[in-house]
Amino acid sequence: MKKVALLVFMLILGKVYANNPEILVLDKENKEPIPYANICFEEIKTQAKFHAVTTVNGIAKNPVHNQSVIAISFVGYKTIIDTIKQDESRKYLMEQDLFNMEQVVVTGTRTRKTLGKSPILTKVVTGVELQEAGAVTALDALEYSMPGVQFSPDGHGDNLQIQGLDNDYILVLVNGERMVGETRGNVNFSRLNAENIKQIEIVNGASSVLYGSNAIGAVINIITNDNNFTKPFSATVSSRYTKNNTLLISSNVGISLNKLNIHLNGFRSSTDGYDLTPETPASYTVDKNTDYSGKLKLSYKLNDKITLTTQGVYFQHELNNPKKSTKSTHNLNKNYTLGGKLSIMVNEKQSIEFRANTDIYNSYTVYESRNDEKELKSDYQFSSFFLMDTYTPVNTLEIIIGTELNLENIYSIQLFGETGDKDKNSYDYNAFLQLDYELIEDIVLVGGLRYTYHTNYGNHITPKLSLMYSPKKFKFRGNITKGYKAPTLKELHYNFDHSGMFMIYGNPDLKPENAFYTSFSAEYTRNLFNISINAYNNSIKDKIESVDRVNSETDMLEKHYMNVNEAVLRGIESYVSISPLKNTMLKTGYAYSDTEDKSTGLQLYGNSVHTGTVALSYKLTKIKFPLSANINGRISSGRLFQYQETEENPDTGVEETTIYKDKSDAYSMWKFTYNQQFKLRNKLTIQALAGVNNIFDYVDTKDLAVIDPGRRFFFGIKFIL
């Protein structure tokens, strides 16, 4: 009788256990439970999705009804991906990843690789780092995490500079698609709210083989978090306020059905602006402005092998004049982005991707005295069609073959003058090949070739060769590549009157720029310590610069675009990351940049020779209300403003050249950010944010090399459902 009772008890216990399968998540090193880890499930047959969060004891229920893919993620740990069955209980040990070596990146090779295995040196700023640093835009994060980055905003966007090269040499991508900016080359990073950024990947140096023209200085790929919504319904609402009546309100909604994912987000940002030159109250340093943005993204999984994605984005940026301004007009800019992607997984060894994308920038003059009637000043359209086939015949070899067509059109009365043709266009066709081959264990060789046909400059071939050697805890990377940049439409056809102060003229006889880029980097990682150093040399022939001349007849300054003989950019970048105390991380970066115009012997305009960054973070994640505190700083030597001006001597008729050398003051900027998260029982999470920008109230009214209004406190709150 006792044996029968025991047997019945065991059967009942087994049934209860089977009906309550659990997942236990532990730290691999100390075997302690990891609370609040995110677990995502997707059933292989039905594509049904589920989401769970571990308890304070590191436990979550297994909700699946069929065999499923399970992904477990937690801040500071390597993501675990596995398969799990219905009614199955599992124990998982998560391994720490303090230096993001398991972070998946795509920019360096156009294929998915973990950061530690990428043969192309790539720097990553994660979404978590963006949040912890209190970043509002992608540029906020770049400034405080990468030495060598300089920028100054104005009415035309953000004037960005990396390794001594400005906007025209830096390719900015959003999810791999080119982001256009104001017709003068400046990209407005305010188009992207940091709330919607998953990570930012930066590859310095020439990347023309994979990305074509403009990718001579760097490639910045901003990857959004549109695909992070895995629950049937997700929503976030956030708000942030700081000095000068600067207010940001944003929201996200994600709907995940069996095969269809829908994502909507939008934000409104406004500021009263500020003025660093009170002696001219009719004009502000940064004008009052208001931004609006809305995005809709749809992703449909036709079957296990085919996924179709479409999206549309609208952004509006409107400037307003100061109260004492005598102007009766102001500027209004609008951006429209439409795109689609078709992904086909042919088999385990081959995948095909087709993308089409159009980015449109419109600039208007708004006449305030005529009921805000609008007149189109500029219409800039950039369309791209991209097809890539990725084939992995064996585990040690990856082959990508791709083709790309880019269409560019600019209509502008302001840039090209009142008379003549105001509509300029060009296109380029490209085909590229890349082989990624593991020669032997720990040695990877990457070779690539791009063919370009440009409407104005015909055929061009661009090669590259990269090598990575990874003995134990070291990584050595070498890179030799050519870069190519065709003159932009504005550089060819400029005829711009800058309010009567000076003229800017294009040059239809400009030649393409050709770069030869070499770099070598070494990286060492051990336990809680990581250090890397990268040395580079970028030689650019026929570099395009604007040369100042004074017209003796009109006595007006003129800027003419010309090919200079050669520019050489060389430097060193180093990064150190260390965890000196538990829950604490210290990251530092230093960059030395020497940028010489060989035709004059002068430094390129606006370069800073020495720059550095510091980030100290403390965070507690395994508590009921996780928190983080961050101190971020950036330090820079003075910016060098060196140029020469040529003027004809009225007495002798001989052209005389005068060299001007100016240098702004060295400076440092510091910020503090505090975040705390409150998880409530009704599945609502609240994130509170507080901090201070420019702690020591540094303001540059002398050179305006740094455009910042001074110390300002900020506060924010975010609701997550």
C-alpha positions in Angstrom: 0.0 0.0 0.0 2.8 2.3 0.9 4.6 1.6 -2.4 1.4 2.4 -4.3 1.0 5.7 -2.4 4.6 6.6 -3.1 4.2 5.8 -6.8 1.1 7.9 -7.0 2.9 10.8 -5.2 5.9 10.5 -7.6 3.6 10.6 -10.6 1.7 13.7 -9.3 5.0 15.4 -8.5 6.4 14.6 -12.0 3.2 16.0 -13.6 3.3 19.2 -11.5 7.0 19.6 -12.4 6.3 19.0 -16.0 3.4 21.6 -16.0 5.7 24.1 -14.3 9.0 24.0 -16.2 11.4 26.6 -15.1 14.6 28.3 -16.4 17.3 29.1 -13.9 19.8 31.8 -14.9 23.1 32.0 -12.9 26.4 33.9 -13.0 29.0 31.4 -14.5 31.8 32.5 -12.2 30.1 32.7 -8.7 26.9 30.7 -9.5 24.8 33.5 -8.0 21.3 34.0 -9.6 20.9 36.8 -12.1 17.6 38.7 -11.4 15.7 40.7 -14.1 17.5 39.0 -17.1 15.4 39.3 -20.3 14.4 36.0 -22.0 12.9 35.9 -25.4 11.3 32.8 -27.0 10.3 32.2 -30.6 8.6 28.9 -31.6 10.3 27.4 -34.6 7.1 26.2 -36.3 4.6 28.9 -35.5 6.9 31.9 -35.0 4.9 32.7 -31.9 6.9 34.9 -29.5 7.0 35.1 -25.7 8.9 37.2 -23.3 9.9 36.7 -19.6 12.0 38.3 -16.9 13.8 36.3 -14.2 12.8 36.8 -10.6 15.2 37.9 -7.8 16.1 34.2 -7.6 17.0 34.1 -11.3 14.0 32.0 -12.2 11.5 32.3 -15.1 8.7 30.1 -16.4 9.0 28.2 -19.7 5.9 29.3 -21.6 6.4 27.6 -25.0 4.2 24.9 -26.6 6.6 23.7 -29.2 10.4 23.6 -29.7 11.6 27.2 -29.7 14.7 29.4 -29.9 15.5 31.0 -26.6 17.7 34.1 -26.2 18.8 35.3 -22.7 20.3 38.7 -22.3 21.5 40.9 -19.4 23.6 44.0 -19.2 27.3 43.2 -19.0 26.9 39.5 -20.0 27.2 37.6 -23.2 23.9 36.8 -24.8 22.9 33.1 -24.7 21.0 31.6 -27.7 19.8 28.0 -27.5 16.8 25.8 -28.3 14.3 24.6 -25.7 11.3 22.2 -25.8 7.9 22.4 -24.3 7.8 21.4 -20.6 11.6 21.5 -20.4 13.5 23.0 -17.5 17.0 24.3 -18.0 19.8 25.9 -16.1 21.9 28.5 -17.9 25.3 30.0 -16.8 25.9 33.5 -18.1 29.4 34.7 -18.8 30.4 38.3 -18.1 31.3 40.5 -21.2 32.6 43.7 -19.7 34.2 44.9 -22.9 31.4 44.0 -25.3 33.5 41.5 -27.1 30.4 39.4 -27.9 28.6 42.4 -29.3 27.5 41.6 -32.8 28.7 44.2 -35.4 28.2 44.5 -39.1 29.9 47.7 -40.4 33.5 46.5 -40.8 32.7 43.6 -43.1 28.9 44.1 -44.0 28.4 40.7 -42.3 27.4 39.8 -38.7 30.5 39.1 -36.5 31.1 39.5 -32.8 33.3 42.5 -32.0 36.1 40.2 -30.7 36.2 38.3 -34.0 35.9 41.3 -36.4 39.0 41.6 -38.5 38.3 45.3 -39.1 38.8 47.5 -36.0 35.4 48.7 -34.9 34.4 50.9 -32.0 31.0 50.4 -30.5 28.8 52.6 -28.3 25.9 50.5 -27.0 22.4 51.6 -26.3 23.0 50.9 -22.6 26.0 53.3 -22.7 23.9 55.9 -24.5 21.3 55.6 -21.7 23.8 55.7 -18.8 25.6 58.7 -20.3 22.3 60.6 -20.7 22.8 61.1 -24.4 20.1 62.8 -26.4 21.5 62.2 -29.9 24.1 60.0 -31.4 26.6 62.8 -31.5 26.4 63.3 -27.7 27.6 59.7 -27.3 30.4 60.0 -30.0 31.8 63.2 -28.3 32.2 61.6 -24.9 33.3 58.1 -26.0 35.6 58.7 -29.0 38.7 61.0 -28.9 39.3 62.9 -32.1 35.7 63.8 -32.6 35.0 67.5 -32.9 31.7 69.1 -33.8 30.0 72.5 -33.8 26.3 72.9 -34.6 24.8 75.6 -36.7 21.8 76.3 -38.9 23.0 73.8 -41.4 23.3 70.8 -39.1 26.3 69.4 -37.1 29.7 70.2 -38.5 31.5 66.9 -37.7 35.2 66.2 -37.8 37.0 62.9 -37.2 40.8 62.4 -37.6 41.0 65.9 -39.1 38.5 65.3 -41.9 35.1 67.0 -42.0 31.5 65.9 -43.0 32.3 65.4 -46.7 34.7 62.5 -45.8 32.5 60.9 -43.1 29.8 58.5 -44.3 26.8 58.4 -41.8 24.5 55.4 -42.1 21.3 54.5 -40.4 20.9 50.7 -40.4 23.3 50.6 -43.3 21.6 53.2 -45.4 23.1 56.6 -46.3 21.8 59.5 -44.2 21.7 62.7 -46.2 22.0 66.2 -44.7 21.8 69.8 -45.6 23.0 70.4 -49.1 26.3 71.7 -47.8 27.2 68.3 -46.5 26.2 68.6 -42.8 24.2 65.8 -41.3 21.6 66.7 -38.6 22.1 64.1 -35.9 19.0 65.4 -34.2 17.0 63.4 -36.7 17.7 60.4 -34.4 16.6 60.3 -30.8 19.0 58.3 -28.6 16.0 56.5 -27.1 15.7 54.6 -30.5 19.4 53.7 -31.0 20.5 50.1 -30.3 24.2 50.8 -30.9 26.6 53.0 -32.9 29.4 51.4 -34.9 32.4 53.4 -36.0 35.1 52.3 -38.5 37.8 54.9 -38.9 39.8 55.3 -42.1 39.0 54.5 -45.8 36.1 52.1 -46.3 35.4 52.8 -49.9 35.6 49.1 -51.0 32.4 48.4 -49.1 30.7 51.8 -49.0 31.9 53.8 -52.0 32.6 57.5 -52.3 32.7 59.7 -49.1 33.9 56.8 -46.9 37.5 58.1 -46.8 37.6 59.4 -43.2 35.2 57.2 -41.3 31.9 55.3 -41.4 29.4 55.8 -38.7 26.6 53.3 -38.7 23.7 54.1 -36.3 21.6 50.9 -35.7 18.1 51.5 -34.3 16.3 49.2 -31.9 13.2 48.7 -34.1 13.6 44.9 -33.8 13.9 44.8 -30.0 10.2 44.6 -29.4 9.5 40.9 -28.8 6.4 41.0 -26.6 2.9 41.0 -28.1 2.6 44.6 -27.1 5.3 47.0 -25.9 5.3 50.8 -25.3 7.5 53.5 -23.9 6.9 57.2 -23.2 9.7 59.5 -22.0 10.3 63.1 -21.4 13.5 65.2 -20.6 13.9 68.8 -19.7 17.0 71.1 -19.3 18.1 74.7 -19.5 16.9 77.2 -22.2 13.5 75.6 -22.0 14.8 72.5 -23.9 12.2 69.8 -23.9 12.2 66.4 -25.5 9.1 64.1 -25.5 9.2 60.7 -27.2 7.2 57.6 -27.5 7.5 54.0 -28.9 5.0 51.3 -29.6 5.8 47.8 -30.7 3.3 45.1 -31.7 4.6 41.6 -32.3 2.3 39.1 -33.9 3.1 35.6 -35.2 4.6 36.8 -38.5 4.1 40.6 -38.4 6.0 43.1 -36.4 4.8 46.7 -36.2 6.9 49.5 -34.7 6.0 53.2 -34.4 7.9 55.9 -32.8 7.9 59.7 -32.7 9.3 62.6 -30.8 9.1 66.4 -30.4 12.1 68.4 -29.4 12.2 72.2 -28.8 14.5 74.8 -27.3 14.6 78.5 -26.9 18.2 78.5 -28.1 21.0 80.6 -26.7 23.4 83.4 -27.5 27.1 83.5 -26.8 27.5 87.0 -28.4 25.1 89.3 -26.5 26.6 92.3 -28.3 24.6 91.2 -31.3 21.2 90.5 -29.9 19.6 90.4 -33.4 21.3 87.0 -34.1 21.7 84.0 -31.7 24.5 81.4 -31.6 21.8 78.7 -31.7 18.4 79.9 -32.8 15.1 78.8 -31.2 14.0 75.7 -33.0 11.4 72.9 -32.9 11.8 69.3 -34.3 9.1 66.8 -35.0 9.7 63.2 -36.1 7.5 60.1 -36.8 8.4 56.6 -38.0 6.5 53.5 -39.0 8.3 50.2 -39.6 6.6 46.9 -40.7 8.4 43.6 -40.8 6.6 40.5 -42.2 8.1 37.0 -42.1 6.6 35.2 -45.1 8.1 31.9 -44.0 11.3 30.5 -42.3 13.5 31.8 -45.1 11.9 35.1 -46.4 11.4 38.4 -44.5 10.1 41.6 -45.9 10.7 45.0 -44.1 9.4 48.4 -45.1 9.6 51.8 -43.3 8.8 55.4 -43.6 10.3 58.3 -41.6 9.3 62.0 -41.5 11.4 64.7 -39.8 10.9 68.5 -39.5 13.3 71.1 -38.2 12.1 74.7 -38.0 14.2 77.7 -36.9 12.8 80.9 -35.4 14.5 84.3 -35.2 15.4 86.1 -32.0 13.0 88.7 -30.7 15.3 91.6 -31.7 15.9 90.2 -35.2 14.9 92.4 -38.1 14.5 89.4 -40.4 11.0 88.7 -41.7 11.8 85.1 -42.8 13.1 81.9 -41.2 14.2 78.5 -42.3 12.2 75.3 -42.4 13.7 71.9 -43.2 12.0 68.6 -43.9 13.3 65.1 -44.4 11.4 62.1 -45.8 12.9 58.6 -45.8 11.3 55.6 -47.6 12.9 52.2 -47.7 12.4 48.5 -47.9 14.4 45.3 -47.5 13.9 41.7 -48.7 16.0 39.1 -46.8 16.2 35.6 -48.2 17.9 32.7 -46.4 18.5 30.4 -49.3 20.0 27.7 -47.1 22.5 27.4 -44.1 25.3 28.5 -46.4 23.8 31.3 -48.5 21.7 34.4 -47.9 20.6 37.2 -50.3 19.6 40.7 -49.3 18.0 43.4 -51.5 17.5 47.0 -50.2 16.0 50.1 -51.7 16.1 53.5 -49.9 15.3 57.1 -50.7 16.3 60.0 -48.4 14.9 63.5 -49.3 15.9 66.8 -47.8 13.8 69.9 -48.5 14.7 73.4 -47.3 12.2 76.2 -47.3 12.1 80.0 -46.7 9.1 80.9 -44.5 7.7 84.4 -45.1 6.3 85.5 -41.7 4.6 88.6 -43.1 2.8 86.5 -45.7 1.0 84.1 -43.3 4.0 81.9 -43.1 4.0 81.2 -46.9 6.8 78.8 -47.8 9.2 78.9 -50.8 11.4 75.9 -51.7 15.1 76.8 -51.5 16.6 73.4 -51.9 15.6 69.9 -52.8 18.2 67.2 -52.2 17.3 63.5 -53.1 19.6 60.5 -52.7 18.3 57.1 -53.7 20.1 53.8 -53.4 19.4 50.3 -54.7 21.5 47.5 -53.1 21.8 43.7 -53.7 24.2 41.5 -51.8 24.8 37.7 -51.8 26.6 36.1 -48.9 27.9 32.6 -49.4 29.8 30.4 -46.9 30.9 27.3 -48.7 33.0 26.1 -45.7 33.3 27.4 -42.1 36.7 29.1 -42.9 35.6 31.0 -46.0 32.9 33.7 -46.4 32.3 35.4 -49.8 30.1 38.4 -50.4 29.3 39.7 -53.9 27.2 42.9 -54.2 26.1 45.6 -56.6 24.8 49.1 -55.8 23.3 52.0 -57.8 23.2 55.5 -56.3 21.2 58.4 -57.7 21.8 61.9 -56.5 19.9 65.1 -57.4 20.1 68.6 -56.0 17.8 71.5 -56.9 18.9 74.7 -55.1 18.4 78.4 -55.9 20.6 79.4 -53.0 23.6 77.2 -53.8 23.6 77.5 -57.6 22.6 81.1 -58.0 19.5 82.9 -59.5 20.7 82.4 -63.0 21.6 79.2 -64.9 20.7 75.6 -64.2 19.7 75.2 -60.6 19.1 71.4 -61.0 22.2 69.2 -60.8 22.4 65.4 -60.7 24.7 62.4 -61.0 24.7 58.7 -60.5 27.3 56.0 -59.8 27.1 52.2 -60.4 29.2 49.9 -58.2 30.0 46.2 -58.0 32.1 44.7 -55.1 33.6 41.5 -53.9 35.0 40.5 -50.5 36.6 37.3 -49.4 36.9 36.6 -45.6 39.2 33.6 -45.2 40.6 32.0 -42.0 44.1 30.9 -43.3 44.9 28.9 -40.2 43.6 29.0 -36.6 43.8 32.6 -35.2 44.8 34.2 -38.6 42.0 35.8 -40.7 42.6 37.5 -44.1 40.1 39.8 -45.7 40.5 41.0 -49.3 38.1 43.1 -51.3 37.7 45.0 -54.6 35.1 47.6 -55.8 34.4 48.7 -59.3 32.8 52.1 -59.7 31.4 53.8 -62.7 30.6 57.5 -62.1 28.7 59.7 -64.6 31.3 62.5 -64.4 34.5 60.5 -63.9 34.1 57.1 -65.6 35.6 53.9 -64.2 37.5 53.3 -61.0 38.9 50.3 -59.1 39.4 50.3 -55.3 41.2 47.4 -53.5 41.7 46.6 -49.8 43.5 44.0 -47.8 43.1 43.3 -44.0 44.7 40.8 -41.7 43.9 39.8 -38.1 46.1 37.6 -35.9 44.7 36.5 -32.5 47.2 34.6 -30.3 45.5 33.9 -26.9 44.7 37.2 -25.3 46.1 39.4 -28.0 44.6 40.7 -31.3 46.7 42.3 -34.0 45.0 43.9 -37.0 46.6 45.4 -40.1 44.8 47.2 -42.9 45.9 48.5 -46.3 43.2 50.0 -48.5 42.6 52.6 -51.2 39.9 55.3 -50.8 38.0 57.1 -53.5 35.8 60.2 -53.4 34.2 61.9 -56.4 33.6 65.7 -56.1 30.2 66.5 -54.7 27.6 68.4 -56.8 28.1 71.5 -54.6 31.9 71.4 -55.0 31.4 71.3 -58.8 28.7 73.9 -59.2 28.6 76.2 -56.2 27.6 79.8 -56.9 26.7 81.0 -53.5 26.4 84.6 -52.1 26.9 84.5 -48.3 24.8 87.5 -47.4 27.1 89.8 -49.3 30.1 89.0 -47.0 31.8 86.6 -49.4 31.2 84.4 -52.5 31.7 80.6 -52.8 32.4 79.2 -56.3 32.5 75.6 -57.4 34.9 74.2 -59.9 33.7 71.9 -62.8 37.3 70.9 -63.5 37.8 69.2 -60.1 39.4 65.8 -60.1 38.4 62.9 -57.8 40.3 62.4 -54.6 42.3 59.2 -54.0 43.4 58.0 -50.6 45.9 55.4 -49.5 45.1 54.3 -46.0 47.2 52.1 -43.8 46.7 51.2 -40.1 48.0 48.8 -37.5 46.4 48.0 -34.2 47.2 45.8 -31.2 44.7 44.8 -28.5 45.1 42.9 -25.2 42.4 41.6 -22.9 42.8 39.9 -19.6 40.2 39.4 -17.0 39.0 43.0 -16.0 41.5 44.8 -18.2 41.5 45.8 -21.9 43.9 48.0 -23.8 44.2 48.8 -27.5 46.3 51.1 -29.7 45.9 52.0 -33.3 48.4 53.9 -35.6 47.3 55.1 -39.0 48.4 57.1 -42.0 45.9 58.5 -44.6 47.5 60.1 -47.7 44.9 61.9 -49.8 45.9 63.0 -53.3 44.1 65.9 -55.1 42.3 66.7 -51.9 39.6 69.3 -52.4 39.8 72.4 -50.3 38.3 75.9 -50.5 41.0 78.4 -51.2 40.5 82.1 -50.2 41.1 84.8 -52.7 40.3 88.5 -52.6 38.8 89.9 -55.8 40.8 93.2 -56.4 37.9 94.6 -58.5 35.1 94.1 -56.0 37.3 94.0 -52.9 35.2 90.9 -51.8 36.5 87.7 -50.3 36.0 84.7 -52.6 36.3 81.0 -51.8 37.2 78.7 -54.7 37.1 74.9 -54.6 40.4 73.5 -55.8 42.5 70.3 -55.8 45.4 70.8 -53.5 48.6 68.7 -54.1 48.3 66.3 -51.2 47.1 66.1 -47.6 48.6 63.6 -45.1 46.7 62.6 -42.0 48.6 60.5 -39.4 48.0 59.7 -35.8 47.6 57.4 -32.9 44.5 56.3 -31.0 44.5 54.4 -27.8 41.8 53.0 -25.4 42.1 51.6 -21.9 39.2 49.9 -20.0 39.5 48.5 -16.5 37.3 47.5 -13.7 39.2 48.7 -10.6 36.4 47.9 -8.1 33.3 45.7 -8.2 30.5 47.2 -10.2 32.8 50.0 -11.4 34.3 50.6 -14.9 36.8 53.1 -16.1 37.3 53.8 -19.8 39.8 56.3 -21.2 40.8 57.3 -24.7 43.5 59.4 -26.3 44.0 60.5 -29.9 47.0 62.3 -31.5 46.2 63.8 -34.9 48.6 65.4 -37.3 46.9 66.7 -40.5 49.1 68.5 -43.0 48.2 70.2 -46.3 51.4 69.4 -48.3 50.8 72.3 -50.6 51.0 74.9 -47.8 52.6 73.0 -44.9 49.7 74.1 -42.7 47.4 72.0 -40.5 43.9 71.3 -41.9 41.5 73.9 -40.7 40.0 73.3 -37.3 42.1 70.3 -36.3 43.0 69.5 -32.7 46.2 67.7 -32.3 45.5 66.1 -28.8 42.1 64.9 -27.6 41.0 62.6 -24.9 37.9 61.0 -23.3 37.2 59.7 -19.8 34.2 57.7 -18.6 33.8 56.4 -15.0 30.7 54.3 -14.3 29.2 52.6 -11.3 26.2 50.4 -11.5 24.2 47.9 -9.5 22.1 45.7 -11.8 21.2 42.7 -9.6 19.0 44.6 -7.2 15.3 45.3 -7.2 15.8 48.9 -8.4 18.9 48.9 -10.6 20.9 52.1 -10.7 23.9 53.6 -12.5 26.0 56.8 -12.0 28.3 58.1 -14.7 31.0 60.8 -15.0 32.0 61.5 -18.6 34.7 64.0 -19.8 36.3 65.1 -23.0 39.6 67.0 -23.1 41.0 68.8 -26.2 44.0 70.9 -27.1 43.2 74.1 -29.0 41.8 73.9 -32.4 44.1 75.1 -35.2 42.7 77.6 -37.6 45.3 77.9 -40.2 44.8 79.1 -43.8 46.3 81.2 -46.5 44.7 84.1 -48.4 45.9 85.3 -51.8 45.4 88.9 -53.0 46.6 90.8 -56.0 48.9 93.7 -55.1 47.2 96.8 -56.8 50.6 98.5 -57.3 52.6 95.6 -58.8 49.8 93.3 -60.1 51.6 90.4 -58.5 49.6 87.9 -56.3 50.7 87.9 -52.7 49.9 85.2 -50.2 49.4 85.8 -46.5 49.3 82.9 -44.0 47.1 83.2 -41.0 47.6 81.0 -37.9 45.2 81.1 -35.0 44.6 78.7 -32.2 41.7 78.4 -29.8 42.2 77.7 -26.1 42.4 74.1 -24.8 39.4 73.0 -22.9 37.6 70.1 -21.1 33.9 69.4 -20.7 32.4 67.1 -18.0 29.0 65.7 -17.3 27.4 63.6 -14.6 24.4 61.3 -15.1 22.4 59.3 -12.6 19.8 56.6 -13.7 17.5 54.5 -11.6 15.0 51.9 -12.6 11.9 50.9 -10.7 10.2 47.7 -11.7 6.5 47.6 -10.6 4.3 44.6 -10.1 1.9 45.5 -12.9 4.7 45.0 -15.5 5.3 48.8 -15.6 8.9 49.9 -15.4 9.9 53.5 -14.6 13.3 54.9 -15.4 14.3 58.2 -13.7 17.2 60.3 -15.0 19.0 63.3 -13.6 22.3 65.0 -14.2 24.3 68.0 -15.2 26.1 68.9 -18.5 29.2 71.0 -18.6 29.8 70.7 -14.8 32.5 73.4 -14.7 30.5 75.9 -16.8 33.0 76.3 -19.7 31.9 78.8 -22.3 33.9 79.9 -25.3 32.9 83.4 -26.4 36.3 84.2 -27.9 36.8 81.7 -30.7 33.5 79.8 -30.6 35.5 76.6 -31.2 33.2 75.0 -28.7 29.5 76.1 -29.0 28.0 75.3 -25.6 25.7 77.4 -23.4 27.4 76.5 -20.1 26.3 74.4 -17.1 22.8 73.0 -17.3 20.9 70.5 -15.2 18.6 68.0 -16.8 15.9 65.7 -15.6 14.0 62.9 -17.4 11.5 60.1 -16.8 10.6 57.1 -18.9 7.7 54.7 -18.7 8.1 51.2 -20.1 5.2 48.8 -20.6 
